């Protein structure tokens, strides 16, 4: 999976889909829709590290929703 792939992204895997059938000599493409699931953060140290990461990487991940 390419770095930065978002949940809901569709990726094409060429030649890995439906096998060749009558009159076709090449397999089809496989279309994959990603679904990213993040683990629950339970302890305070992990929460603090995530807050620090957010401060060091100020990216508005929702900016594209309001254009």
C-alpha positions in Angstrom: 0.0 0.0 0.0 1.5 3.4 -0.9 2.4 5.7 2.0 -0.3 8.3 2.8 -3.1 6.0 1.6 -6.4 7.1 3.2 -9.4 5.0 4.2 -11.8 4.6 1.3 -9.1 4.9 -1.4 -9.4 2.6 -4.4 -6.3 0.9 -5.7 -5.9 -1.0 -8.9 -3.8 -4.2 -8.8 -3.2 -5.0 -12.5 -3.5 -8.6 -13.6 -4.6 -9.9 -10.2 -8.4 -10.0 -10.7 -10.6 -12.5 -12.5 -8.5 -15.1 -14.3 -8.5 -15.3 -18.1 -11.5 -16.9 -19.7 -12.7 -17.8 -23.2 -11.1 -15.5 -25.8 -9.0 -13.6 -23.3 -5.4 -14.2 -22.5 -4.9 -11.7 -19.7 -6.3 -11.7 -16.1 -8.5 -8.7 -15.1 -7.5 -6.1 -12.6 -8.3 -6.3 -9.0 -9.8 -3.1 -7.4 -9.2 -2.8 -3.7 -11.0 -0.3 -1.5 -8.9 0.4 1.7 -10.5 0.5 5.1 -8.1 1.7 7.8 -8.8 0.7 11.4 -6.8 2.4 14.1 -6.2 0.7 17.5 -7.8 2.2 20.6 -5.4 4.3 22.7 -5.8 3.3 26.3 -2.8 4.6 28.3 -1.8 8.2 29.0 1.8 7.8 27.6 0.4 6.8 24.2 -2.1 9.7 24.3 0.8 12.1 25.1 2.9 10.8 22.2 0.0 11.3 19.8 -0.5 14.9 21.0 3.2 15.5 20.5 3.1 14.0 17.1 0.1 16.3 16.2 2.0 19.4 17.3 5.1 18.4 15.3 3.0 17.6 12.2 0.3 20.3 11.9 -1.8 19.0 9.1 -5.6 19.6 8.8 -6.8 16.2 7.6 -10.3 17.5 7.1 -9.4 20.5 5.0 -10.4 18.8 1.7 -13.9 18.3 3.1 -14.8 22.0 3.1 -13.5 23.2 -0.3 
